[in-house]
Structures are given as C-alpha cells and as structure tokens.
Amino acid sequence: MRVTGTTAIVLSKIRLVAVVGGDEVTNPLVVTEVYVQQGDARKLASLSFTRLLGP
C-alpha cells in the first residue's frame, strides 16, 4: 500500500480461475484499489482489474 496525503493505492496480483464453456481458464490480473480518507474512514474511490499479457 502506498499512502500520499489522503489517498491510498493498493496493487495486487491475482490469478482468476473460471470455467468458460466447460473449459477451465486462468487469467492473471492486477487489481488496483484507490481509497480516499473521509473523516475517520477510508472509502473506496476506484477499483479496476487489468489483464496481464504474457507467455
């Protein structure tokens, strides 16, 4: 987690495994979460999933 002022950014690598048309498919993803401080709590401002390309 990286915190700058009232903003926190969290980057995570995950592997999403799903069954599509009867076949198991694995997709490597980076999840980006952006939180902002509002009073005493951090609120989720943005959530994105980016597929990683590679061998």
mmJSON file of the N, C-alpha and C atoms, coordinates in Angstrom:
{"data_MODEL":{"atom_site":{
"group_PDB":["ATOM","ATOM","ATOM","ATOM","ATOM","ATOM","ATOM","ATOM","ATOM","ATOM","ATOM","ATOM","ATOM","ATOM","ATOM","ATOM","ATOM","ATOM","ATOM","ATOM","ATOM","ATOM","ATOM","ATOM","ATOM","ATOM","ATOM","ATOM","ATOM","ATOM","ATOM","ATOM","ATOM","ATOM","ATOM","ATOM","ATOM","ATOM","ATOM","ATOM","ATOM","ATOM","ATOM","ATOM","ATOM","ATOM","ATOM","ATOM","ATOM","ATOM","ATOM","ATOM","ATOM","ATOM","ATOM","ATOM","ATOM","ATOM","ATOM","ATOM","ATOM","ATOM","ATOM","ATOM","ATOM","ATOM","ATOM","ATOM","ATOM","ATOM","ATOM","ATOM","ATOM","ATOM","ATOM","ATOM","ATOM","ATOM","ATOM","ATOM","ATOM","ATOM","ATOM","ATOM","ATOM","ATOM","ATOM","ATOM","ATOM","ATOM","ATOM","ATOM","ATOM","ATOM","ATOM","ATOM","ATOM","ATOM","ATOM","ATOM","ATOM","ATOM","ATOM","ATOM","ATOM","ATOM","ATOM","ATOM","ATOM","ATOM","ATOM","ATOM","ATOM","ATOM","ATOM","ATOM","ATOM","ATOM","ATOM","ATOM","ATOM","ATOM","ATOM","ATOM","ATOM","ATOM","ATOM","ATOM","ATOM","ATOM","ATOM","ATOM","ATOM","ATOM","ATOM","ATOM","ATOM","ATOM","ATOM","ATOM","ATOM","ATOM","ATOM","ATOM","ATOM","ATOM","ATOM","ATOM","ATOM","ATOM","ATOM","ATOM","ATOM","ATOM","ATOM","ATOM","ATOM","ATOM","ATOM","ATOM","ATOM","ATOM","ATOM","ATOM","ATOM"],
"id":[1,2,3,4,5,6,7,8,9,10,11,12,13,14,15,16,17,18,19,20,21,22,23,24,25,26,27,28,29,30,31,32,33,34,35,36,37,38,39,40,41,42,43,44,45,46,47,48,49,50,51,52,53,54,55,56,57,58,59,60,61,62,63,64,65,66,67,68,69,70,71,72,73,74,75,76,77,78,79,80,81,82,83,84,85,86,87,88,89,90,91,92,93,94,95,96,97,98,99,100,101,102,103,104,105,106,107,108,109,110,111,112,113,114,115,116,117,118,119,120,121,122,123,124,125,126,127,128,129,130,131,132,133,134,135,136,137,138,139,140,141,142,143,144,145,146,147,148,149,150,151,152,153,154,155,156,157,158,159,160,161,162,163,164,165],
"type_symbol":["N","C","C","N","C","C","N","C","C","N","C","C","N","C","C","N","C","C","N","C","C","N","C","C","N","C","C","N","C","C","N","C","C","N","C","C","N","C","C","N","C","C","N","C","C","N","C","C","N","C","C","N","C","C","N","C","C","N","C","C","N","C","C","N","C","C","N","C","C","N","C","C","N","C","C","N","C","C","N","C","C","N","C","C","N","C","C","N","C","C","N","C","C","N","C","C","N","C","C","N","C","C","N","C","C","N","C","C","N","C","C","N","C","C","N","C","C","N","C","C","N","C","C","N","C","C","N","C","C","N","C","C","N","C","C","N","C","C","N","C","C","N","C","C","N","C","C","N","C","C","N","C","C","N","C","C","N","C","C","N","C","C","N","C","C"],
"label_atom_id":["N","CA","C","N","CA","C","N","CA","C","N","CA","C","N","CA","C","N","CA","C","N","CA","C","N","CA","C","N","CA","C","N","CA","C","N","CA","C","N","CA","C","N","CA","C","N","CA","C","N","CA","C","N","CA","C","N","CA","C","N","CA","C","N","CA","C","N","CA","C","N","CA","C","N","CA","C","N","CA","C","N","CA","C","N","CA","C","N","CA","C","N","CA","C","N","CA","C","N","CA","C","N","CA","C","N","CA","C","N","CA","C","N","CA","C","N","CA","C","N","CA","C","N","CA","C","N","CA","C","N","CA","C","N","CA","C","N","CA","C","N","CA","C","N","CA","C","N","CA","C","N","CA","C","N","CA","C","N","CA","C","N","CA","C","N","CA","C","N","CA","C","N","CA","C","N","CA","C","N","CA","C","N","CA","C","N","CA","C","N","CA","C"],
"label_alt_id":[null,null,null,null,null,null,null,null,null,null,null,null,null,null,null,null,null,null,null,null,null,null,null,null,null,null,null,null,null,null,null,null,null,null,null,null,null,null,null,null,null,null,null,null,null,null,null,null,null,null,null,null,null,null,null,null,null,null,null,null,null,null,null,null,null,null,null,null,null,null,null,null,null,null,null,null,null,null,null,null,null,null,null,null,null,null,null,null,null,null,null,null,null,null,null,null,null,null,null,null,null,null,null,null,null,null,null,null,null,null,null,null,null,null,null,null,null,null,null,null,null,null,null,null,null,null,null,null,null,null,null,null,null,null,null,null,null,null,null,null,null,null,null,null,null,null,null,null,null,null,null,null,null,null,null,null,null,null,null,null,null,null,null,null,null],
"label_comp_id":["MET","MET","MET","ARG","ARG","ARG","VAL","VAL","VAL","THR","THR","THR","GLY","GLY","GLY","THR","THR","THR","THR","THR","THR","ALA","ALA","ALA","ILE","ILE","ILE","VAL","VAL","VAL","LEU","LEU","LEU","SER","SER","SER","LYS","LYS","LYS","ILE","ILE","ILE","ARG","ARG","ARG","LEU","LEU","LEU","VAL","VAL","VAL","ALA","ALA","ALA","VAL","VAL","VAL","VAL","VAL","VAL","GLY","GLY","GLY","GLY","GLY","GLY","ASP","ASP","ASP","GLU","GLU","GLU","VAL","VAL","VAL","THR","THR","THR","ASN","ASN","ASN","PRO","PRO","PRO","LEU","LEU","LEU","VAL","VAL","VAL","VAL","VAL","VAL","THR","THR","THR","GLU","GLU","GLU","VAL","VAL","VAL","TYR","TYR","TYR","VAL","VAL","VAL","GLN","GLN","GLN","GLN","GLN","GLN","GLY","GLY","GLY","ASP","ASP","ASP","ALA","ALA","ALA","ARG","ARG","ARG","LYS","LYS","LYS","LEU","LEU","LEU","ALA","ALA","ALA","SER","SER","SER","LEU","LEU","LEU","SER","SER","SER","PHE","PHE","PHE","THR","THR","THR","ARG","ARG","ARG","LEU","LEU","LEU","LEU","LEU","LEU","GLY","GLY","GLY","PRO","PRO","PRO"],
"label_asym_id":["A","A","A","A","A","A","A","A","A","A","A","A","A","A","A","A","A","A","A","A","A","A","A","A","A","A","A","A","A","A","A","A","A","A","A","A","A","A","A","A","A","A","A","A","A","A","A","A","A","A","A","A","A","A","A","A","A","A","A","A","A","A","A","A","A","A","A","A","A","A","A","A","A","A","A","A","A","A","A","A","A","A","A","A","A","A","A","A","A","A","A","A","A","A","A","A","A","A","A","A","A","A","A","A","A","A","A","A","A","A","A","A","A","A","A","A","A","A","A","A","A","A","A","A","A","A","A","A","A","A","A","A","A","A","A","A","A","A","A","A","A","A","A","A","A","A","A","A","A","A","A","A","A","A","A","A","A","A","A","A","A","A","A","A","A"],
"label_entity_id":["1","1","1","1","1","1","1","1","1","1","1","1","1","1","1","1","1","1","1","1","1","1","1","1","1","1","1","1","1","1","1","1","1","1","1","1","1","1","1","1","1","1","1","1","1","1","1","1","1","1","1","1","1","1","1","1","1","1","1","1","1","1","1","1","1","1","1","1","1","1","1","1","1","1","1","1","1","1","1","1","1","1","1","1","1","1","1","1","1","1","1","1","1","1","1","1","1","1","1","1","1","1","1","1","1","1","1","1","1","1","1","1","1","1","1","1","1","1","1","1","1","1","1","1","1","1","1","1","1","1","1","1","1","1","1","1","1","1","1","1","1","1","1","1","1","1","1","1","1","1","1","1","1","1","1","1","1","1","1","1","1","1","1","1","1"],
"label_seq_id":[1,1,1,2,2,2,3,3,3,4,4,4,5,5,5,6,6,6,7,7,7,8,8,8,9,9,9,10,10,10,11,11,11,12,12,12,13,13,13,14,14,14,15,15,15,16,16,16,17,17,17,18,18,18,19,19,19,20,20,20,21,21,21,22,22,22,23,23,23,24,24,24,25,25,25,26,26,26,27,27,27,28,28,28,29,29,29,30,30,30,31,31,31,32,32,32,33,33,33,34,34,34,35,35,35,36,36,36,37,37,37,38,38,38,39,39,39,40,40,40,41,41,41,42,42,42,43,43,43,44,44,44,45,45,45,46,46,46,47,47,47,48,48,48,49,49,49,50,50,50,51,51,51,52,52,52,53,53,53,54,54,54,55,55,55],
"pdbx_PDB_ins_code":[null,null,null,null,null,null,null,null,null,null,null,null,null,null,null,null,null,null,null,null,null,null,null,null,null,null,null,null,null,null,null,null,null,null,null,null,null,null,null,null,null,null,null,null,null,null,null,null,null,null,null,null,null,null,null,null,null,null,null,null,null,null,null,null,null,null,null,null,null,null,null,null,null,null,null,null,null,null,null,null,null,null,null,null,null,null,null,null,null,null,null,null,null,null,null,null,null,null,null,null,null,null,null,null,null,null,null,null,null,null,null,null,null,null,null,null,null,null,null,null,null,null,null,null,null,null,null,null,null,null,null,null,null,null,null,null,null,null,null,null,null,null,null,null,null,null,null,null,null,null,null,null,null,null,null,null,null,null,null,null,null,null,null,null,null],
"Cartn_x":[0.856,0.0,0.895,0.53,1.239,0.232,0.601,-0.275,0.379,-0.389,0.053,-1.068,-0.831,-1.872,-3.096,-4.234,-5.487,-5.841,-4.892,-5.135,-4.239,-4.82,-4.059,-4.292,-3.214,-3.295,-2.783,-3.571,-3.206,-3.162,-2.019,-1.867,-1.706,-2.467,-2.389,-2.382,-1.571,-1.598,-2.425,-3.372,-4.203,-4.277,-4.685,-4.974,-6.44,-7.233,-8.659,-8.857,-9.433,-9.712,-11.22,-11.667,-13.093,-13.336,-14.57,-14.967,-15.801,-15.31,-15.98,-16.265,-17.532,-17.901,-17.399,-17.321,-16.854,-15.348,-14.604,-13.142,-12.684,-11.663,-11.093,-10.119,-10.298,-9.47,-8.844,-7.544,-6.834,-6.365,-6.693,-6.289,-5.511,-4.252,-3.503,-3.955,-4.208,-4.722,-3.952,-3.95,-3.528,-4.783,-5.001,-6.135,-5.601,-6.215,-5.834,-7.002,-6.734,-7.735,-7.243,-8.109,-7.772,-8.761,-8.215,-9.024,-8.739,-9.776,-9.604,-10.102,-9.428,-9.798,-10.989,-12.052,-13.219,-13.542,-13.173,-13.355,-12.443,-13.028,-12.248,-12.114,-12.719,-12.739,-12.109,-11.597,-11.137,-12.265,-12.57,-13.642,-13.037,-13.557,-13.092,-13.556,-12.607,-12.931,-12.879,-12.007,-11.843,-11.356,-11.861,-11.447,-11.344,-10.172,-10.019,-9.239,-9.533,-8.867,-8.225,-6.921,-6.187,-5.574,-5.902,-5.366,-3.912,-3.078,-1.663,-1.472,-0.731,-0.427,0.958,1.147,2.461,2.41,3.545,3.61,2.765],
"Cartn_y":[-1.175,0.0,1.228,2.186,3.468,4.55,5.351,6.418,7.752,8.648,10.008,10.945,11.71,12.616,11.833,12.103,11.432,10.306,9.906,8.869,7.661,6.471,5.223,4.389,3.813,2.975,1.586,0.57,-0.819,-1.555,-2.192,-3.009,-4.461,-5.358,-6.783,-7.583,-8.636,-9.571,-10.78,-11.175,-12.342,-13.216,-14.462,-15.372,-15.746,-15.339,-15.643,-16.932,-17.931,-19.209,-19.318,-19.56,-19.645,-20.791,-21.265,-22.27,-21.566,-21.635,-20.976,-22.038,-22.253,-23.253,-24.643,-24.943,-26.246,-26.366,-25.351,-25.363,-24.439,-24.885,-24.039,-23.045,-21.784,-20.704,-19.953,-19.66,-18.901,-17.582,-16.494,-15.161,-14.464,-14.077,-13.279,-11.819,-11.22,-9.849,-9.025,-7.717,-6.766,-6.028,-6.002,-5.285,-3.985,-2.866,-1.554,-0.997,-0.713,-0.117,1.255,2.254,3.607,3.994,4.372,4.784,6.244,6.955,8.332,8.434,9.267,9.474,10.417,9.985,10.836,10.74,11.767,11.735,10.691,9.762,8.716,7.443,7.417,6.185,6.386,5.291,5.295,4.729,5.405,4.985,4.569,3.482,3.015,3.99,4.589,5.562,4.929,3.916,3.295,1.864,0.984,-0.415,-0.844,-1.358,-1.803,-3.109,-3.884,-5.15,-5.042,-5.309,-5.23,-6.593,-7.146,-8.453,-8.314,-9.207,-9.225,-10.112,-9.63,-10.413,-11.011,-12.162,-12.788,-14.24,-14.905,-16.305,-17.227],
"Cartn_z":[0.0,0.0,0.0,-0.824,-0.855,-0.457,0.533,1.019,0.737,0.105,-0.165,0.257,1.301,1.783,2.228,1.606,1.965,1.0,0.159,-0.847,-0.601,-0.694,-0.571,-1.828,-2.36,-3.556,-3.202,-3.558,-3.297,-4.631,-4.933,-6.137,-5.708,-6.342,-6.024,-7.313,-7.351,-8.475,-8.059,-8.931,-8.652,-9.898,-9.687,-10.802,-10.699,-11.672,-11.701,-12.48,-11.83,-12.479,-12.647,-13.89,-14.184,-15.158,-15.191,-16.171,-17.229,-18.471,-19.597,-20.649,-20.947,-21.946,-21.598,-20.306,-19.862,-19.726,-20.153,-20.053,-18.93,-18.185,-17.136,-17.759,-17.427,-17.961,-16.793,-16.901,-15.871,-16.463,-15.782,-16.226,-15.12,-15.392,-14.422,-14.511,-13.362,-13.311,-12.289,-12.503,-11.476,-11.03,-9.724,-9.148,-8.563,-8.957,-8.441,-7.629,-6.357,-5.479,-5.046,-5.13,-4.689,-3.594,-2.443,-1.303,-0.973,-0.513,-0.054,1.387,2.151,3.551,3.611,4.305,4.547,6.03,6.757,8.209,8.819,9.579,10.241,9.403,8.217,7.421,6.047,5.502,4.111,3.255,2.165,1.256,-0.075,-0.648,-1.944,-3.019,-3.732,-4.779,-6.161,-6.326,-7.641,-7.471,-8.344,-8.354,-9.805,-10.201,-11.591,-11.648,-12.685,-12.955,-14.327,-14.411,-15.673,-15.963,-17.127,-17.507,-17.919,-17.39,-17.747,-18.972,-19.937,-21.128,-20.987,-21.523,-21.441,-21.865,-21.747,-22.181,-21.328],
"occupancy":[1.0,1.0,1.0,1.0,1.0,1.0,1.0,1.0,1.0,1.0,1.0,1.0,1.0,1.0,1.0,1.0,1.0,1.0,1.0,1.0,1.0,1.0,1.0,1.0,1.0,1.0,1.0,1.0,1.0,1.0,1.0,1.0,1.0,1.0,1.0,1.0,1.0,1.0,1.0,1.0,1.0,1.0,1.0,1.0,1.0,1.0,1.0,1.0,1.0,1.0,1.0,1.0,1.0,1.0,1.0,1.0,1.0,1.0,1.0,1.0,1.0,1.0,1.0,1.0,1.0,1.0,1.0,1.0,1.0,1.0,1.0,1.0,1.0,1.0,1.0,1.0,1.0,1.0,1.0,1.0,1.0,1.0,1.0,1.0,1.0,1.0,1.0,1.0,1.0,1.0,1.0,1.0,1.0,1.0,1.0,1.0,1.0,1.0,1.0,1.0,1.0,1.0,1.0,1.0,1.0,1.0,1.0,1.0,1.0,1.0,1.0,1.0,1.0,1.0,1.0,1.0,1.0,1.0,1.0,1.0,1.0,1.0,1.0,1.0,1.0,1.0,1.0,1.0,1.0,1.0,1.0,1.0,1.0,1.0,1.0,1.0,1.0,1.0,1.0,1.0,1.0,1.0,1.0,1.0,1.0,1.0,1.0,1.0,1.0,1.0,1.0,1.0,1.0,1.0,1.0,1.0,1.0,1.0,1.0,1.0,1.0,1.0,1.0,1.0,1.0],
"B_iso_or_equiv":[0.0,0.0,0.0,0.0,0.0,0.0,0.0,0.0,0.0,0.0,0.0,0.0,0.0,0.0,0.0,0.0,0.0,0.0,0.0,0.0,0.0,0.0,0.0,0.0,0.0,0.0,0.0,0.0,0.0,0.0,0.0,0.0,0.0,0.0,0.0,0.0,0.0,0.0,0.0,0.0,0.0,0.0,0.0,0.0,0.0,0.0,0.0,0.0,0.0,0.0,0.0,0.0,0.0,0.0,0.0,0.0,0.0,0.0,0.0,0.0,0.0,0.0,0.0,0.0,0.0,0.0,0.0,0.0,0.0,0.0,0.0,0.0,0.0,0.0,0.0,0.0,0.0,0.0,0.0,0.0,0.0,0.0,0.0,0.0,0.0,0.0,0.0,0.0,0.0,0.0,0.0,0.0,0.0,0.0,0.0,0.0,0.0,0.0,0.0,0.0,0.0,0.0,0.0,0.0,0.0,0.0,0.0,0.0,0.0,0.0,0.0,0.0,0.0,0.0,0.0,0.0,0.0,0.0,0.0,0.0,0.0,0.0,0.0,0.0,0.0,0.0,0.0,0.0,0.0,0.0,0.0,0.0,0.0,0.0,0.0,0.0,0.0,0.0,0.0,0.0,0.0,0.0,0.0,0.0,0.0,0.0,0.0,0.0,0.0,0.0,0.0,0.0,0.0,0.0,0.0,0.0,0.0,0.0,0.0,0.0,0.0,0.0,0.0,0.0,0.0],
"pdbx_formal_charge":[null,null,null,null,null,null,null,null,null,null,null,null,null,null,null,null,null,null,null,null,null,null,null,null,null,null,null,null,null,null,null,null,null,null,null,null,null,null,null,null,null,null,null,null,null,null,null,null,null,null,null,null,null,null,null,null,null,null,null,null,null,null,null,null,null,null,null,null,null,null,null,null,null,null,null,null,null,null,null,null,null,null,null,null,null,null,null,null,null,null,null,null,null,null,null,null,null,null,null,null,null,null,null,null,null,null,null,null,null,null,null,null,null,null,null,null,null,null,null,null,null,null,null,null,null,null,null,null,null,null,null,null,null,null,null,null,null,null,null,null,null,null,null,null,null,null,null,null,null,null,null,null,null,null,null,null,null,null,null,null,null,null,null,null,null],
"auth_seq_id":[1,1,1,2,2,2,3,3,3,4,4,4,5,5,5,6,6,6,7,7,7,8,8,8,9,9,9,10,10,10,11,11,11,12,12,12,13,13,13,14,14,14,15,15,15,16,16,16,17,17,17,18,18,18,19,19,19,20,20,20,21,21,21,22,22,22,23,23,23,24,24,24,25,25,25,26,26,26,27,27,27,28,28,28,29,29,29,30,30,30,31,31,31,32,32,32,33,33,33,34,34,34,35,35,35,36,36,36,37,37,37,38,38,38,39,39,39,40,40,40,41,41,41,42,42,42,43,43,43,44,44,44,45,45,45,46,46,46,47,47,47,48,48,48,49,49,49,50,50,50,51,51,51,52,52,52,53,53,53,54,54,54,55,55,55],
"auth_comp_id":["MET","MET","MET","ARG","ARG","ARG","VAL","VAL","VAL","THR","THR","THR","GLY","GLY","GLY","THR","THR","THR","THR","THR","THR","ALA","ALA","ALA","ILE","ILE","ILE","VAL","VAL","VAL","LEU","LEU","LEU","SER","SER","SER","LYS","LYS","LYS","ILE","ILE","ILE","ARG","ARG","ARG","LEU","LEU","LEU","VAL","VAL","VAL","ALA","ALA","ALA","VAL","VAL","VAL","VAL","VAL","VAL","GLY","GLY","GLY","GLY","GLY","GLY","ASP","ASP","ASP","GLU","GLU","GLU","VAL","VAL","VAL","THR","THR","THR","ASN","ASN","ASN","PRO","PRO","PRO","LEU","LEU","LEU","VAL","VAL","VAL","VAL","VAL","VAL","THR","THR","THR","GLU","GLU","GLU","VAL","VAL","VAL","TYR","TYR","TYR","VAL","VAL","VAL","GLN","GLN","GLN","GLN","GLN","GLN","GLY","GLY","GLY","ASP","ASP","ASP","ALA","ALA","ALA","ARG","ARG","ARG","LYS","LYS","LYS","LEU","LEU","LEU","ALA","ALA","ALA","SER","SER","SER","LEU","LEU","LEU","SER","SER","SER","PHE","PHE","PHE","THR","THR","THR","ARG","ARG","ARG","LEU","LEU","LEU","LEU","LEU","LEU","GLY","GLY","GLY","PRO","PRO","PRO"],
"auth_asym_id":["A","A","A","A","A","A","A","A","A","A","A","A","A","A","A","A","A","A","A","A","A","A","A","A","A","A","A","A","A","A","A","A","A","A","A","A","A","A","A","A","A","A","A","A","A","A","A","A","A","A","A","A","A","A","A","A","A","A","A","A","A","A","A","A","A","A","A","A","A","A","A","A","A","A","A","A","A","A","A","A","A","A","A","A","A","A","A","A","A","A","A","A","A","A","A","A","A","A","A","A","A","A","A","A","A","A","A","A","A","A","A","A","A","A","A","A","A","A","A","A","A","A","A","A","A","A","A","A","A","A","A","A","A","A","A","A","A","A","A","A","A","A","A","A","A","A","A","A","A","A","A","A","A","A","A","A","A","A","A","A","A","A","A","A","A"],
"auth_atom_id":["N","CA","C","N","CA","C","N","CA","C","N","CA","C","N","CA","C","N","CA","C","N","CA","C","N","CA","C","N","CA","C","N","CA","C","N","CA","C","N","CA","C","N","CA","C","N","CA","C","N","CA","C","N","CA","C","N","CA","C","N","CA","C","N","CA","C","N","CA","C","N","CA","C","N","CA","C","N","CA","C","N","CA","C","N","CA","C","N","CA","C","N","CA","C","N","CA","C","N","CA","C","N","CA","C","N","CA","C","N","CA","C","N","CA","C","N","CA","C","N","CA","C","N","CA","C","N","CA","C","N","CA","C","N","CA","C","N","CA","C","N","CA","C","N","CA","C","N","CA","C","N","CA","C","N","CA","C","N","CA","C","N","CA","C","N","CA","C","N","CA","C","N","CA","C","N","CA","C","N","CA","C","N","CA","C","N","CA","C","N","CA","C"],
"pdbx_PDB_model_num":[1,1,1,1,1,1,1,1,1,1,1,1,1,1,1,1,1,1,1,1,1,1,1,1,1,1,1,1,1,1,1,1,1,1,1,1,1,1,1,1,1,1,1,1,1,1,1,1,1,1,1,1,1,1,1,1,1,1,1,1,1,1,1,1,1,1,1,1,1,1,1,1,1,1,1,1,1,1,1,1,1,1,1,1,1,1,1,1,1,1,1,1,1,1,1,1,1,1,1,1,1,1,1,1,1,1,1,1,1,1,1,1,1,1,1,1,1,1,1,1,1,1,1,1,1,1,1,1,1,1,1,1,1,1,1,1,1,1,1,1,1,1,1,1,1,1,1,1,1,1,1,1,1,1,1,1,1,1,1,1,1,1,1,1,1]
}}}
